[in-house]
Amino acid sequence: MYRRIRDLREDHDLTQKQIAQVLGMSQTGYSKYETGENDIPTAVLIKLADFYKTSTDYLLGRTDKK
């Protein structure tokens, strides 16, 4: 899951700071999601799926279909 959110961010040529702003949090807090240091809360996972126009199942690694 953590690799997928990083890969999606990089595929969209976005910085951690930009995604953190979308989520209304600090860059440091967001970076901990990408490294797996912190689990991603459900509400944040849904926001990321909506932002990237993908499913939460894709973000969670339950499917390879975006």
PDBQT receptor file of N, H, CA, C and O in Angstrom, charges set to zero:
ATOM      1  N   MET A   1       0.831  -1.186   0.000  1.00  0.00    +0.000 N 
ATOM      2  CA  MET A   1       0.000   0.000   0.000  1.00  0.00    +0.000 C 
ATOM      3  C   MET A   1       0.875   1.249   0.000  1.00  0.00    +0.000 C 
ATOM      4  O   MET A   1       0.610   2.194  -0.742  1.00  0.00    +0.000 OA
ATOM      5  N   TYR A   2       1.900   1.256   0.815  1.00  0.00    +0.000 N 
ATOM      6  H   TYR A   2       2.115   0.487   1.417  1.00  0.00    +0.000 HD
ATOM      7  CA  TYR A   2       2.705   2.463   0.959  1.00  0.00    +0.000 C 
ATOM      8  C   TYR A   2       3.446   2.796  -0.334  1.00  0.00    +0.000 C 
ATOM      9  O   TYR A   2       3.576   3.963  -0.703  1.00  0.00    +0.000 OA
ATOM     10  N   ARG A   3       3.922   1.774  -1.006  1.00  0.00    +0.000 N 
ATOM     11  H   ARG A   3       3.817   0.825  -0.706  1.00  0.00    +0.000 HD
ATOM     12  CA  ARG A   3       4.622   1.992  -2.264  1.00  0.00    +0.000 C 
ATOM     13  C   ARG A   3       3.664   2.543  -3.320  1.00  0.00    +0.000 C 
ATOM     14  O   ARG A   3       4.045   3.380  -4.137  1.00  0.00    +0.000 OA
ATOM     15  N   ARG A   4       2.433   2.073  -3.296  1.00  0.00    +0.000 N 
ATOM     16  H   ARG A   4       2.123   1.393  -2.632  1.00  0.00    +0.000 HD
ATOM     17  CA  ARG A   4       1.469   2.531  -4.296  1.00  0.00    +0.000 C 
ATOM     18  C   ARG A   4       1.163   4.015  -4.155  1.00  0.00    +0.000 C 
ATOM     19  O   ARG A   4       1.050   4.715  -5.161  1.00  0.00    +0.000 OA
ATOM     20  N   ILE A   5       1.027   4.504  -2.942  1.00  0.00    +0.000 N 
ATOM     21  H   ILE A   5       1.118   3.936  -2.124  1.00  0.00    +0.000 HD
ATOM     22  CA  ILE A   5       0.716   5.936  -2.820  1.00  0.00    +0.000 C 
ATOM     23  C   ILE A   5       1.915   6.779  -3.239  1.00  0.00    +0.000 C 
ATOM     24  O   ILE A   5       1.748   7.870  -3.785  1.00  0.00    +0.000 OA
ATOM     25  N   ARG A   6       3.114   6.282  -2.988  1.00  0.00    +0.000 N 
ATOM     26  H   ARG A   6       3.249   5.396  -2.544  1.00  0.00    +0.000 HD
ATOM     27  CA  ARG A   6       4.308   7.006  -3.447  1.00  0.00    +0.000 C 
ATOM     28  C   ARG A   6       4.393   6.982  -4.966  1.00  0.00    +0.000 C 
ATOM     29  O   ARG A   6       4.655   8.004  -5.599  1.00  0.00    +0.000 OA
ATOM     30  N   ASP A   7       4.169   5.800  -5.547  1.00  0.00    +0.000 N 
ATOM     31  H   ASP A   7       3.956   4.969  -5.033  1.00  0.00    +0.000 HD
ATOM     32  CA  ASP A   7       4.235   5.680  -7.005  1.00  0.00    +0.000 C 
ATOM     33  C   ASP A   7       3.191   6.556  -7.690  1.00  0.00    +0.000 C 
ATOM     34  O   ASP A   7       3.488   7.198  -8.698  1.00  0.00    +0.000 OA
ATOM     35  N   LEU A   8       1.976   6.588  -7.155  1.00  0.00    +0.000 N 
ATOM     36  H   LEU A   8       1.735   6.066  -6.337  1.00  0.00    +0.000 HD
ATOM     37  CA  LEU A   8       0.934   7.440  -7.737  1.00  0.00    +0.000 C 
ATOM     38  C   LEU A   8       1.331   8.911  -7.657  1.00  0.00    +0.000 C 
ATOM     39  O   LEU A   8       1.159   9.662  -8.617  1.00  0.00    +0.000 OA
ATOM     40  N   ARG A   9       1.856   9.308  -6.524  1.00  0.00    +0.000 N 
ATOM     41  H   ARG A   9       1.996   8.697  -5.744  1.00  0.00    +0.000 HD
ATOM     42  CA  ARG A   9       2.282  10.700  -6.363  1.00  0.00    +0.000 C 
ATOM     43  C   ARG A   9       3.364  11.044  -7.384  1.00  0.00    +0.000 C 
ATOM     44  O   ARG A   9       3.296  12.081  -8.046  1.00  0.00    +0.000 OA
ATOM     45  N   GLU A  10       4.352  10.177  -7.507  1.00  0.00    +0.000 N 
ATOM     46  H   GLU A  10       4.408   9.336  -6.970  1.00  0.00    +0.000 HD
ATOM     47  CA  GLU A  10       5.441  10.430  -8.447  1.00  0.00    +0.000 C 
ATOM     48  C   GLU A  10       4.954  10.393  -9.893  1.00  0.00    +0.000 C 
ATOM     49  O   GLU A  10       5.417  11.181 -10.718  1.00  0.00    +0.000 OA
ATOM     50  N   ASP A  11       4.024   9.488 -10.211  1.00  0.00    +0.000 N 
ATOM     51  H   ASP A  11       3.648   8.848  -9.541  1.00  0.00    +0.000 HD
ATOM     52  CA  ASP A  11       3.469   9.408 -11.569  1.00  0.00    +0.000 C 
ATOM     53  C   ASP A  11       2.742  10.699 -11.949  1.00  0.00    +0.000 C 
ATOM     54  O   ASP A  11       2.671  11.055 -13.126  1.00  0.00    +0.000 OA
ATOM     55  N   HIS A  12       2.205  11.390 -10.954  1.00  0.00    +0.000 N 
ATOM     56  H   HIS A  12       2.262  11.101  -9.999  1.00  0.00    +0.000 HD
ATOM     57  CA  HIS A  12       1.503  12.654 -11.199  1.00  0.00    +0.000 C 
ATOM     58  C   HIS A  12       2.430  13.870 -11.025  1.00  0.00    +0.000 C 
ATOM     59  O   HIS A  12       1.973  15.014 -11.039  1.00  0.00    +0.000 OA
ATOM     60  N   ASP A  13       3.716  13.611 -10.865  1.00  0.00    +0.000 N 
ATOM     61  H   ASP A  13       4.087  12.683 -10.854  1.00  0.00    +0.000 HD
ATOM     62  CA  ASP A  13       4.721  14.675 -10.703  1.00  0.00    +0.000 C 
ATOM     63  C   ASP A  13       4.363  15.645  -9.578  1.00  0.00    +0.000 C 
ATOM     64  O   ASP A  13       4.447  16.863  -9.737  1.00  0.00    +0.000 OA
ATOM     65  N   LEU A  14       3.963  15.077  -8.441  1.00  0.00    +0.000 N 
ATOM     66  H   LEU A  14       3.895  14.088  -8.312  1.00  0.00    +0.000 HD
ATOM     67  CA  LEU A  14       3.597  15.873  -7.273  1.00  0.00    +0.000 C 
ATOM     68  C   LEU A  14       4.599  15.642  -6.146  1.00  0.00    +0.000 C 
ATOM     69  O   LEU A  14       5.243  14.595  -6.073  1.00  0.00    +0.000 OA
ATOM     70  N   THR A  15       4.717  16.632  -5.278  1.00  0.00    +0.000 N 
ATOM     71  H   THR A  15       4.194  17.482  -5.338  1.00  0.00    +0.000 HD
ATOM     72  CA  THR A  15       5.591  16.500  -4.110  1.00  0.00    +0.000 C 
ATOM     73  C   THR A  15       4.768  16.023  -2.914  1.00  0.00    +0.000 C 
ATOM     74  O   THR A  15       3.538  16.080  -2.918  1.00  0.00    +0.000 OA
ATOM     75  N   GLN A  16       5.472  15.557  -1.906  1.00  0.00    +0.000 N 
ATOM     76  H   GLN A  16       6.471  15.511  -1.903  1.00  0.00    +0.000 HD
ATOM     77  CA  GLN A  16       4.789  15.182  -0.670  1.00  0.00    +0.000 C 
ATOM     78  C   GLN A  16       4.070  16.391  -0.083  1.00  0.00    +0.000 C 
ATOM     79  O   GLN A  16       2.971  16.263   0.456  1.00  0.00    +0.000 OA
ATOM     80  N   LYS A  17       4.681  17.548  -0.187  1.00  0.00    +0.000 N 
ATOM     81  H   LYS A  17       5.574  17.652  -0.624  1.00  0.00    +0.000 HD
ATOM     82  CA  LYS A  17       4.081  18.766   0.353  1.00  0.00    +0.000 C 
ATOM     83  C   LYS A  17       2.754  19.076  -0.340  1.00  0.00    +0.000 C 
ATOM     84  O   LYS A  17       1.790  19.470   0.315  1.00  0.00    +0.000 OA
ATOM     85  N   GLN A  18       2.703  18.900  -1.650  1.00  0.00    +0.000 N 
ATOM     86  H   GLN A  18       3.487  18.580  -2.182  1.00  0.00    +0.000 HD
ATOM     87  CA  GLN A  18       1.466  19.166  -2.386  1.00  0.00    +0.000 C 
ATOM     88  C   GLN A  18       0.343  18.220  -1.959  1.00  0.00    +0.000 C 
ATOM     89  O   GLN A  18      -0.795  18.651  -1.774  1.00  0.00    +0.000 OA
ATOM     90  N   ILE A  19       0.655  16.954  -1.805  1.00  0.00    +0.000 N 
ATOM     91  H   ILE A  19       1.580  16.604  -1.955  1.00  0.00    +0.000 HD
ATOM     92  CA  ILE A  19      -0.364  15.982  -1.379  1.00  0.00    +0.000 C 
ATOM     93  C   ILE A  19      -0.776  16.264   0.058  1.00  0.00    +0.000 C 
ATOM     94  O   ILE A  19      -1.956  16.174   0.396  1.00  0.00    +0.000 OA
ATOM     95  N   ALA A  20       0.179  16.601   0.896  1.00  0.00    +0.000 N 
ATOM     96  H   ALA A  20       1.138  16.675   0.622  1.00  0.00    +0.000 HD
ATOM     97  CA  ALA A  20      -0.143  16.943   2.287  1.00  0.00    +0.000 C 
ATOM     98  C   ALA A  20      -1.115  18.121   2.336  1.00  0.00    +0.000 C 
ATOM     99  O   ALA A  20      -2.028  18.133   3.161  1.00  0.00    +0.000 OA
ATOM    100  N   GLN A  21      -0.929  19.105   1.466  1.00  0.00    +0.000 N 
ATOM    101  H   GLN A  21      -0.188  19.095   0.795  1.00  0.00    +0.000 HD
ATOM    102  CA  GLN A  21      -1.844  20.252   1.425  1.00  0.00    +0.000 C 
ATOM    103  C   GLN A  21      -3.239  19.817   1.007  1.00  0.00    +0.000 C 
ATOM    104  O   GLN A  21      -4.226  20.297   1.566  1.00  0.00    +0.000 OA
ATOM    105  N   VAL A  22      -3.340  18.925   0.042  1.00  0.00    +0.000 N 
ATOM    106  H   VAL A  22      -2.538  18.535  -0.411  1.00  0.00    +0.000 HD
ATOM    107  CA  VAL A  22      -4.637  18.393  -0.383  1.00  0.00    +0.000 C 
ATOM    108  C   VAL A  22      -5.342  17.711   0.796  1.00  0.00    +0.000 C 
ATOM    109  O   VAL A  22      -6.556  17.823   0.960  1.00  0.00    +0.000 OA
ATOM    110  N   LEU A  23      -4.558  17.010   1.604  1.00  0.00    +0.000 N 
ATOM    111  H   LEU A  23      -3.571  16.919   1.471  1.00  0.00    +0.000 HD
ATOM    112  CA  LEU A  23      -5.109  16.261   2.739  1.00  0.00    +0.000 C 
ATOM    113  C   LEU A  23      -5.272  17.119   3.990  1.00  0.00    +0.000 C 
ATOM    114  O   LEU A  23      -5.872  16.683   4.972  1.00  0.00    +0.000 OA
ATOM    115  N   GLY A  24      -4.738  18.342   3.952  1.00  0.00    +0.000 N 
ATOM    116  H   GLY A  24      -4.251  18.697   3.154  1.00  0.00    +0.000 HD
ATOM    117  CA  GLY A  24      -4.838  19.230   5.109  1.00  0.00    +0.000 C 
ATOM    118  C   GLY A  24      -3.969  18.803   6.268  1.00  0.00    +0.000 C 
ATOM    119  O   GLY A  24      -4.381  18.859   7.426  1.00  0.00    +0.000 OA
ATOM    120  N   MET A  25      -2.752  18.374   5.943  1.00  0.00    +0.000 N 
ATOM    121  H   MET A  25      -2.417  18.329   5.002  1.00  0.00    +0.000 HD
ATOM    122  CA  MET A  25      -1.833  17.912   6.989  1.00  0.00    +0.000 C 
ATOM    123  C   MET A  25      -0.420  18.365   6.655  1.00  0.00    +0.000 C 
ATOM    124  O   MET A  25      -0.186  18.994   5.623  1.00  0.00    +0.000 OA
ATOM    125  N   SER A  26       0.518  18.040   7.536  1.00  0.00    +0.000 N 
ATOM    126  H   SER A  26       0.328  17.528   8.374  1.00  0.00    +0.000 HD
ATOM    127  CA  SER A  26       1.909  18.421   7.309  1.00  0.00    +0.000 C 
ATOM    128  C   SER A  26       2.579  17.440   6.349  1.00  0.00    +0.000 C 
ATOM    129  O   SER A  26       2.144  16.301   6.184  1.00  0.00    +0.000 OA
ATOM    130  N   GLN A  27       3.648  17.919   5.724  1.00  0.00    +0.000 N 
ATOM    131  H   GLN A  27       4.002  18.845   5.858  1.00  0.00    +0.000 HD
ATOM    132  CA  GLN A  27       4.430  17.058   4.836  1.00  0.00    +0.000 C 
ATOM    133  C   GLN A  27       5.052  15.917   5.621  1.00  0.00    +0.000 C 
ATOM    134  O   GLN A  27       5.124  14.789   5.132  1.00  0.00    +0.000 OA
ATOM    135  N   THR A  28       5.496  16.203   6.825  1.00  0.00    +0.000 N 
ATOM    136  H   THR A  28       5.437  17.119   7.221  1.00  0.00    +0.000 HD
ATOM    137  CA  THR A  28       6.107  15.167   7.666  1.00  0.00    +0.000 C 
ATOM    138  C   THR A  28       5.104  14.064   7.987  1.00  0.00    +0.000 C 
ATOM    139  O   THR A  28       5.431  12.878   7.933  1.00  0.00    +0.000 OA
ATOM    140  N   GLY A  29       3.885  14.467   8.319  1.00  0.00    +0.000 N 
ATOM    141  H   GLY A  29       3.620  15.430   8.363  1.00  0.00    +0.000 HD
ATOM    142  CA  GLY A  29       2.838  13.480   8.612  1.00  0.00    +0.000 C 
ATOM    143  C   GLY A  29       2.544  12.610   7.407  1.00  0.00    +0.000 C 
ATOM    144  O   GLY A  29       2.398  11.393   7.522  1.00  0.00    +0.000 OA
ATOM    145  N   TYR A  30       2.457  13.251   6.242  1.00  0.00    +0.000 N 
ATOM    146  H   TYR A  30       2.575  14.240   6.149  1.00  0.00    +0.000 HD
ATOM    147  CA  TYR A  30       2.185  12.486   5.024  1.00  0.00    +0.000 C 
ATOM    148  C   TYR A  30       3.341  11.542   4.698  1.00  0.00    +0.000 C 
ATOM    149  O   TYR A  30       3.111  10.403   4.292  1.00  0.00    +0.000 OA
ATOM    150  N   SER A  31       4.571  12.001   4.869  1.00  0.00    +0.000 N 
ATOM    151  H   SER A  31       4.757  12.926   5.199  1.00  0.00    +0.000 HD
ATOM    152  CA  SER A  31       5.725  11.159   4.531  1.00  0.00    +0.000 C 
ATOM    153  C   SER A  31       5.728   9.877   5.358  1.00  0.00    +0.000 C 
ATOM    154  O   SER A  31       6.211   8.842   4.899  1.00  0.00    +0.000 OA
ATOM    155  N   LYS A  32       5.194   9.942   6.568  1.00  0.00    +0.000 N 
ATOM    156  H   LYS A  32       4.802  10.783   6.941  1.00  0.00    +0.000 HD
ATOM    157  CA  LYS A  32       5.134   8.748   7.418  1.00  0.00    +0.000 C 
ATOM    158  C   LYS A  32       4.158   7.718   6.860  1.00  0.00    +0.000 C 
ATOM    159  O   LYS A  32       4.298   6.526   7.135  1.00  0.00    +0.000 OA
ATOM    160  N   TYR A  33       3.177   8.156   6.082  1.00  0.00    +0.000 N 
ATOM    161  H   TYR A  33       3.064   9.124   5.858  1.00  0.00    +0.000 HD
ATOM    162  CA  TYR A  33       2.295   7.202   5.397  1.00  0.00    +0.000 C 
ATOM    163  C   TYR A  33       3.057   6.492   4.281  1.00  0.00    +0.000 C 
ATOM    164  O   TYR A  33       2.936   5.279   4.107  1.00  0.00    +0.000 OA
ATOM    165  N   GLU A  34       3.839   7.256   3.531  1.00  0.00    +0.000 N 
ATOM    166  H   GLU A  34       3.938   8.241   3.672  1.00  0.00    +0.000 HD
ATOM    167  CA  GLU A  34       4.578   6.666   2.414  1.00  0.00    +0.000 C 
ATOM    168  C   GLU A  34       5.648   5.683   2.875  1.00  0.00    +0.000 C 
ATOM    169  O   GLU A  34       5.934   4.708   2.180  1.00  0.00    +0.000 OA
ATOM    170  N   THR A  35       6.231   5.927   4.024  1.00  0.00    +0.000 N 
ATOM    171  H   THR A  35       5.998   6.719   4.589  1.00  0.00    +0.000 HD
ATOM    172  CA  THR A  35       7.277   5.027   4.519  1.00  0.00    +0.000 C 
ATOM    173  C   THR A  35       6.710   3.859   5.312  1.00  0.00    +0.000 C 
ATOM    174  O   THR A  35       7.426   2.906   5.619  1.00  0.00    +0.000 OA
ATOM    175  N   GLY A  36       5.424   3.932   5.643  1.00  0.00    +0.000 N 
ATOM    176  H   GLY A  36       4.843   4.706   5.393  1.00  0.00    +0.000 HD
ATOM    177  CA  GLY A  36       4.806   2.873   6.430  1.00  0.00    +0.000 C 
ATOM    178  C   GLY A  36       5.001   3.044   7.924  1.00  0.00    +0.000 C 
ATOM    179  O   GLY A  36       4.631   2.172   8.710  1.00  0.00    +0.000 OA
ATOM    180  N   GLU A  37       5.582   4.171   8.312  1.00  0.00    +0.000 N 
ATOM    181  H   GLU A  37       5.882   4.879   7.673  1.00  0.00    +0.000 HD
ATOM    182  CA  GLU A  37       5.793   4.429   9.737  1.00  0.00    +0.000 C 
ATOM    183  C   GLU A  37       4.460   4.591  10.467  1.00  0.00    +0.000 C 
ATOM    184  O   GLU A  37       4.319   4.178  11.618  1.00  0.00    +0.000 OA
ATOM    185  N   ASN A  38       3.475   5.202   9.779  1.00  0.00    +0.000 N 
ATOM    186  H   ASN A  38       3.590   5.538   8.844  1.00  0.00    +0.000 HD
ATOM    187  CA  ASN A  38       2.126   5.348  10.336  1.00  0.00    +0.000 C 
ATOM    188  C   ASN A  38       1.123   4.695   9.398  1.00  0.00    +0.000 C 
ATOM    189  O   ASN A  38       1.268   4.767   8.178  1.00  0.00    +0.000 OA
ATOM    190  N   ASP A  39       0.108   4.058   9.968  1.00  0.00    +0.000 N 
ATOM    191  H   ASP A  39      -0.009   4.000  10.960  1.00  0.00    +0.000 HD
ATOM    192  CA  ASP A  39      -0.982   3.527   9.163  1.00  0.00    +0.000 C 
ATOM    193  C   ASP A  39      -1.822   4.680   8.638  1.00  0.00    +0.000 C 
ATOM    194  O   ASP A  39      -1.935   5.726   9.278  1.00  0.00    +0.000 OA
ATOM    195  N   ILE A  40      -2.409   4.476   7.466  1.00  0.00    +0.000 N 
ATOM    196  H   ILE A  40      -2.317   3.627   6.946  1.00  0.00    +0.000 HD
ATOM    197  CA  ILE A  40      -3.228   5.510   6.851  1.00  0.00    +0.000 C 
ATOM    198  C   ILE A  40      -4.657   5.375   7.365  1.00  0.00    +0.000 C 
ATOM    199  O   ILE A  40      -5.273   4.322   7.201  1.00  0.00    +0.000 OA
ATOM    200  N   PRO A  41      -5.194   6.430   7.987  1.00  0.00    +0.000 N 
ATOM    201  CA  PRO A  41      -6.581   6.372   8.450  1.00  0.00    +0.000 C 
ATOM    202  C   PRO A  41      -7.537   6.209   7.263  1.00  0.00    +0.000 C 
ATOM    203  O   PRO A  41      -7.240   6.647   6.151  1.00  0.00    +0.000 OA
ATOM    204  N   THR A  42      -8.670   5.584   7.511  1.00  0.00    +0.000 N 
ATOM    205  H   THR A  42      -8.911   5.228   8.414  1.00  0.00    +0.000 HD
ATOM    206  CA  THR A  42      -9.655   5.327   6.460  1.00  0.00    +0.000 C 
ATOM    207  C   THR A  42     -10.047   6.603   5.730  1.00  0.00    +0.000 C 
ATOM    208  O   THR A  42     -10.119   6.603   4.501  1.00  0.00    +0.000 OA
ATOM    209  N   ALA A  43     -10.299   7.676   6.443  1.00  0.00    +0.000 N 
ATOM    210  H   ALA A  43     -10.240   7.676   7.441  1.00  0.00    +0.000 HD
ATOM    211  CA  ALA A  43     -10.719   8.929   5.811  1.00  0.00    +0.000 C 
ATOM    212  C   ALA A  43      -9.649   9.450   4.854  1.00  0.00    +0.000 C 
ATOM    213  O   ALA A  43      -9.977   9.971   3.788  1.00  0.00    +0.000 OA
ATOM    214  N   VAL A  44      -8.383   9.317   5.218  1.00  0.00    +0.000 N 
ATOM    215  H   VAL A  44      -8.117   8.894   6.083  1.00  0.00    +0.000 HD
ATOM    216  CA  VAL A  44      -7.287   9.762   4.361  1.00  0.00    +0.000 C 
ATOM    217  C   VAL A  44      -7.174   8.843   3.147  1.00  0.00    +0.000 C 
ATOM    218  O   VAL A  44      -6.934   9.310   2.034  1.00  0.00    +0.000 OA
ATOM    219  N   LEU A  45      -7.344   7.555   3.356  1.00  0.00    +0.000 N 
ATOM    220  H   LEU A  45      -7.539   7.176   4.260  1.00  0.00    +0.000 HD
ATOM    221  CA  LEU A  45      -7.291   6.595   2.260  1.00  0.00    +0.000 C 
ATOM    222  C   LEU A  45      -8.370   6.912   1.219  1.00  0.00    +0.000 C 
ATOM    223  O   LEU A  45      -8.113   6.849   0.017  1.00  0.00    +0.000 OA
ATOM    224  N   ILE A  46      -9.556   7.245   1.674  1.00  0.00    +0.000 N 
ATOM    225  H   ILE A  46      -9.765   7.295   2.651  1.00  0.00    +0.000 HD
ATOM    226  CA  ILE A  46     -10.658   7.594   0.768  1.00  0.00    +0.000 C 
ATOM    227  C   ILE A  46     -10.331   8.879   0.014  1.00  0.00    +0.000 C 
ATOM    228  O   ILE A  46     -10.584   8.968  -1.187  1.00  0.00    +0.000 OA
ATOM    229  N   LYS A  47      -9.771   9.880   0.706  1.00  0.00    +0.000 N 
ATOM    230  H   LYS A  47      -9.566   9.808   1.682  1.00  0.00    +0.000 HD
ATOM    231  CA  LYS A  47      -9.392  11.131   0.033  1.00  0.00    +0.000 C 
ATOM    232  C   LYS A  47      -8.339  10.880  -1.043  1.00  0.00    +0.000 C 
ATOM    233  O   LYS A  47      -8.409  11.456  -2.129  1.00  0.00    +0.000 OA
ATOM    234  N   LEU A  48      -7.369  10.027  -0.745  1.00  0.00    +0.000 N 
ATOM    235  H   LEU A  48      -7.313   9.559   0.138  1.00  0.00    +0.000 HD
ATOM    236  CA  LEU A  48      -6.334   9.713  -1.729  1.00  0.00    +0.000 C 
ATOM    237  C   LEU A  48      -6.928   8.987  -2.932  1.00  0.00    +0.000 C 
ATOM    238  O   LEU A  48      -6.573   9.292  -4.070  1.00  0.00    +0.000 OA
ATOM    239  N   ALA A  49      -7.819   8.038  -2.699  1.00  0.00    +0.000 N 
ATOM    240  H   ALA A  49      -8.108   7.790  -1.774  1.00  0.00    +0.000 HD
ATOM    241  CA  ALA A  49      -8.459   7.310  -3.794  1.00  0.00    +0.000 C 
ATOM    242  C   ALA A  49      -9.260   8.270  -4.669  1.00  0.00    +0.000 C 
ATOM    243  O   ALA A  49      -9.202   8.185  -5.896  1.00  0.00    +0.000 OA
ATOM    244  N   ASP A  50     -10.000   9.176  -4.051  1.00  0.00    +0.000 N 
ATOM    245  H   ASP A  50     -10.046   9.245  -3.055  1.00  0.00    +0.000 HD
ATOM    246  CA  ASP A  50     -10.770  10.163  -4.812  1.00  0.00    +0.000 C 
ATOM    247  C   ASP A  50      -9.837  11.088  -5.599  1.00  0.00    +0.000 C 
ATOM    248  O   ASP A  50     -10.083  11.381  -6.769  1.00  0.00    +0.000 OA
ATOM    249  N   PHE A  51      -8.778  11.538  -4.953  1.00  0.00    +0.000 N 
ATOM    250  H   PHE A  51      -8.578  11.300  -4.002  1.00  0.00    +0.000 HD
ATOM    251  CA  PHE A  51      -7.834  12.454  -5.599  1.00  0.00    +0.000 C 
ATOM    252  C   PHE A  51      -7.196  11.820  -6.834  1.00  0.00    +0.000 C 
ATOM    253  O   PHE A  51      -7.095  12.456  -7.883  1.00  0.00    +0.000 OA
ATOM    254  N   TYR A  52      -6.767  10.562  -6.702  1.00  0.00    +0.000 N 
ATOM    255  H   TYR A  52      -6.850  10.046  -5.850  1.00  0.00    +0.000 HD
ATOM    256  CA  TYR A  52      -6.102   9.875  -7.804  1.00  0.00    +0.000 C 
ATOM    257  C   TYR A  52      -7.072   9.163  -8.746  1.00  0.00    +0.000 C 
ATOM    258  O   TYR A  52      -6.658   8.555  -9.733  1.00  0.00    +0.000 OA
ATOM    259  N   LYS A  53      -8.363   9.244  -8.432  1.00  0.00    +0.000 N 
ATOM    260  H   LYS A  53      -8.700   9.738  -7.630  1.00  0.00    +0.000 HD
ATOM    261  CA  LYS A  53      -9.402   8.602  -9.244  1.00  0.00    +0.000 C 
ATOM    262  C   LYS A  53      -9.138   7.100  -9.385  1.00  0.00    +0.000 C 
ATOM    263  O   LYS A  53      -9.147   6.542 -10.482  1.00  0.00    +0.000 OA
ATOM    264  N   THR A  54      -8.910   6.485  -8.255  1.00  0.00    +0.000 N 
ATOM    265  H   THR A  54      -8.903   6.938  -7.364  1.00  0.00    +0.000 HD
ATOM    266  CA  THR A  54      -8.680   5.047  -8.207  1.00  0.00    +0.000 C 
ATOM    267  C   THR A  54      -9.499   4.475  -7.049  1.00  0.00    +0.000 C 
ATOM    268  O   THR A  54     -10.187   5.216  -6.346  1.00  0.00    +0.000 OA
ATOM    269  N   SER A  55      -9.427   3.197  -6.856  1.00  0.00    +0.000 N 
ATOM    270  H   SER A  55      -8.868   2.595  -7.427  1.00  0.00    +0.000 HD
ATOM    271  CA  SER A  55     -10.190   2.568  -5.778  1.00  0.00    +0.000 C 
ATOM    272  C   SER A  55      -9.329   2.412  -4.522  1.00  0.00    +0.000 C 
ATOM    273  O   SER A  55      -8.100   2.381  -4.590  1.00  0.00    +0.000 OA
ATOM    274  N   THR A  56      -9.992   2.318  -3.398  1.00  0.00    +0.000 N 
ATOM    275  H   THR A  56     -10.991   2.343  -3.343  1.00  0.00    +0.000 HD
ATOM    276  CA  THR A  56      -9.263   2.044  -2.160  1.00  0.00    +0.000 C 
ATOM    277  C   THR A  56      -8.657   0.643  -2.225  1.00  0.00    +0.000 C 
ATOM    278  O   THR A  56      -7.594   0.400  -1.653  1.00  0.00    +0.000 OA
ATOM    279  N   ASP A  57      -9.326  -0.277  -2.918  1.00  0.00    +0.000 N 
ATOM    280  H   ASP A  57     -10.189  -0.079  -3.382  1.00  0.00    +0.000 HD
ATOM    281  CA  ASP A  57      -8.773  -1.624  -3.071  1.00  0.00    +0.000 C 
ATOM    282  C   ASP A  57      -7.428  -1.584  -3.796  1.00  0.00    +0.000 C 
ATOM    283  O   ASP A  57      -6.518  -2.341  -3.458  1.00  0.00    +0.000 OA
ATOM    284  N   TYR A  58      -7.301  -0.706  -4.788  1.00  0.00    +0.000 N 
ATOM    285  H   TYR A  58      -8.040  -0.091  -5.063  1.00  0.00    +0.000 HD
ATOM    286  CA  TYR A  58      -6.019  -0.574  -5.487  1.00  0.00    +0.000 C 
ATOM    287  C   TYR A  58      -4.959  -0.046  -4.529  1.00  0.00    +0.000 C 
ATOM    288  O   TYR A  58      -3.844  -0.565  -4.483  1.00  0.00    +0.000 OA
ATOM    289  N   LEU A  59      -5.304   0.984  -3.766  1.00  0.00    +0.000 N 
ATOM    290  H   LEU A  59      -6.210   1.406  -3.804  1.00  0.00    +0.000 HD
ATOM    291  CA  LEU A  59      -4.344   1.556  -2.820  1.00  0.00    +0.000 C 
ATOM    292  C   LEU A  59      -3.924   0.532  -1.765  1.00  0.00    +0.000 C 
ATOM    293  O   LEU A  59      -2.776   0.519  -1.321  1.00  0.00    +0.000 OA
ATOM    294  N   LEU A  60      -4.858  -0.317  -1.374  1.00  0.00    +0.000 N 
ATOM    295  H   LEU A  60      -5.791  -0.306  -1.735  1.00  0.00    +0.000 HD
ATOM    296  CA  LEU A  60      -4.579  -1.317  -0.349  1.00  0.00    +0.000 C 
ATOM    297  C   LEU A  60      -3.867  -2.559  -0.904  1.00  0.00    +0.000 C 
ATOM    298  O   LEU A  60      -3.459  -3.437  -0.143  1.00  0.00    +0.000 OA
ATOM    299  N   GLY A  61      -3.723  -2.625  -2.224  1.00  0.00    +0.000 N 
ATOM    300  H   GLY A  61      -4.055  -1.912  -2.842  1.00  0.00    +0.000 HD
ATOM    301  CA  GLY A  61      -3.054  -3.784  -2.825  1.00  0.00    +0.000 C 
ATOM    302  C   GLY A  61      -3.954  -4.985  -2.994  1.00  0.00    +0.000 C 
ATOM    303  O   GLY A  61      -3.474  -6.098  -3.207  1.00  0.00    +0.000 OA
ATOM    304  N   ARG A  62      -5.260  -4.772  -2.902  1.00  0.00    +0.000 N 
ATOM    305  H   ARG A  62      -5.650  -3.867  -2.728  1.00  0.00    +0.000 HD
ATOM    306  CA  ARG A  62      -6.202  -5.885  -3.039  1.00  0.00    +0.000 C 
ATOM    307  C   ARG A  62      -6.503  -6.191  -4.498  1.00  0.00    +0.000 C 
ATOM    308  O   ARG A  62      -7.039  -7.253  -4.817  1.00  0.00    +0.000 OA
ATOM    309  N   THR A  63      -6.160  -5.266  -5.378  1.00  0.00    +0.000 N 
ATOM    310  H   THR A  63      -5.724  -4.404  -5.119  1.00  0.00    +0.000 HD
ATOM    311  CA  THR A  63      -6.329  -5.464  -6.821  1.00  0.00    +0.000 C 
ATOM    312  C   THR A  63      -5.254  -4.663  -7.537  1.00  0.00    +0.000 C 
ATOM    313  O   THR A  63      -4.723  -3.685  -7.009  1.00  0.00    +0.000 OA
ATOM    314  N   ASP A  64      -4.947  -5.102  -8.755  1.00  0.00    +0.000 N 
ATOM    315  H   ASP A  64      -5.378  -5.896  -9.183  1.00  0.00    +0.000 HD
ATOM    316  CA  ASP A  64      -3.996  -4.352  -9.569  1.00  0.00    +0.000 C 
ATOM    317  C   ASP A  64      -4.718  -3.465 -10.576  1.00  0.00    +0.000 C 
ATOM    318  O   ASP A  64      -4.087  -2.735 -11.340  1.00  0.00    +0.000 OA
ATOM    319  N   LYS A  65      -6.047  -3.534 -10.569  1.00  0.00    +0.000 N 
ATOM    320  H   LYS A  65      -6.560  -4.127  -9.948  1.00  0.00    +0.000 HD
ATOM    321  CA  LYS A  65      -6.850  -2.699 -11.471  1.00  0.00    +0.000 C 
ATOM    322  C   LYS A  65      -7.135  -1.370 -10.796  1.00  0.00    +0.000 C 
ATOM    323  O   LYS A  65      -7.755  -1.325  -9.733  1.00  0.00    +0.000 OA
ATOM    324  N   LYS A  66      -6.678  -0.278 -11.421  1.00  0.00    +0.000 N 
ATOM    325  H   LYS A  66      -6.174  -0.315 -12.284  1.00  0.00    +0.000 HD
ATOM    326  CA  LYS A  66      -6.868   1.041 -10.842  1.00  0.00    +0.000 C 
ATOM    327  C   LYS A  66      -8.328   1.406 -10.873  1.00  0.00    +0.000 C 
ATOM    328  O   LYS A  66      -8.704   2.490 -10.428  1.00  0.00    +0.000 OA
TER     329      LYS A  66
